[in-house]
Amino acid sequence: QVRLVESGGGLVQPGGSLRLSCAASGGFFSIDSVGWYRQVPGKERELVASSSSPADTYYANSVKGRFTISRDNAKNTGYLQMNSLKLEDTAIYYCNFKGRNSRGYLELWGQGTLVTVSS
């Protein structure tokens, strides 16, 4: 059974950087698109960045110019590079893969990783 495993969250000071990783494991999976969402307690989950190809990439206005989404298809892994982090970036970050395996279309979610920006 294919699942996503996230890593890379942690505590960072304002202005610092983190790179989140999200790896698909447990079987064959071909990624069509990668998305990163975040959620703060009491608020709805929001889309931070998504990409189905290098030419088709979306960033929320709040992270444009600071975050970069990428992926390594050979490793079935997606990344979110976060630079110039701000206090308001504190949240649980979730990765989302859309793609397919031998059974057809799949949408998968990571378990979430906590990013805390604090001085």
C-alpha positions in Angstrom: 0.0 0.0 0.0 1.5 3.3 -1.1 1.8 6.0 1.6 3.5 9.3 2.0 6.1 10.0 4.7 7.0 13.6 5.5 10.1 14.9 7.1 12.0 18.2 7.7 9.8 20.1 10.0 11.1 21.7 13.2 11.8 24.9 15.1 13.5 27.8 13.3 14.1 31.4 14.0 12.4 34.1 11.9 14.4 34.6 8.7 15.6 31.0 8.7 15.1 28.2 6.3 13.7 24.7 6.3 13.2 22.1 3.6 10.3 19.7 3.8 10.4 16.4 2.1 7.6 14.0 1.2 8.4 10.5 -0.1 6.0 8.0 -1.5 6.8 4.4 -0.5 5.2 1.0 -0.4 4.7 0.4 -4.1 4.6 1.8 -7.6 3.2 5.3 -7.8 3.5 7.8 -10.7 3.1 11.4 -9.5 1.0 13.7 -11.6 1.0 16.6 -9.2 2.4 17.6 -5.8 0.8 20.0 -3.4 1.8 21.4 0.0 -0.9 22.6 2.5 -0.7 24.0 6.0 -3.1 24.2 8.8 -3.2 26.2 12.0 -5.4 25.0 14.9 -8.9 26.6 14.5 -8.4 27.5 10.9 -9.0 25.7 7.6 -6.3 23.9 5.7 -4.8 26.2 3.1 -3.0 25.5 -0.1 0.6 26.8 0.0 2.0 25.6 -3.2 1.3 23.1 -5.9 2.8 21.9 -9.2 1.9 19.5 -11.9 4.8 20.5 -14.1 7.6 23.1 -14.0 5.4 25.4 -16.1 2.3 24.9 -14.0 3.1 26.0 -10.5 1.0 27.8 -7.9 2.1 29.7 -4.8 -0.1 31.4 -2.3 0.5 35.1 -2.2 1.8 34.9 1.4 4.7 32.6 0.3 5.6 33.9 -3.2 9.2 34.6 -3.5 10.1 32.7 -0.3 8.9 29.1 -0.9 9.9 26.8 -3.7 8.1 23.6 -4.6 10.0 20.8 -6.5 10.0 17.1 -6.9 12.3 14.2 -7.9 10.3 11.7 -9.9 13.0 9.1 -9.8 12.8 9.2 -6.0 9.0 9.7 -5.8 9.7 12.6 -3.5 8.4 16.1 -3.3 10.0 19.1 -1.6 9.1 22.4 -0.2 12.0 24.8 0.3 11.0 27.5 2.8 13.2 30.6 3.1 12.9 33.8 5.0 10.4 32.2 7.3 8.0 34.4 9.3 6.2 33.9 12.5 3.0 33.5 10.6 4.4 30.5 8.7 4.0 28.4 11.9 1.7 25.5 11.1 1.4 21.8 10.4 2.4 21.2 6.8 0.8 18.4 4.8 1.9 17.1 1.4 -0.5 15.9 -1.2 0.2 13.7 -4.2 -2.1 13.0 -7.0 -1.2 10.3 -9.4 -1.7 6.7 -10.3 -0.6 3.2 -9.6 -1.5 -0.1 -11.1 -5.0 0.2 -9.8 -5.7 3.6 -11.2 -5.9 7.2 -9.8 -4.8 7.9 -6.2 -4.7 10.9 -4.0 -2.5 10.6 -1.0 -1.8 12.7 2.1 1.2 12.9 4.3 0.9 12.6 8.0 1.9 16.2 8.6 5.0 17.8 9.9 5.1 20.7 12.4 6.9 23.9 11.5 7.4 26.4 14.3 8.9 29.8 13.6 9.9 31.5 16.8 12.6 33.6 18.3 
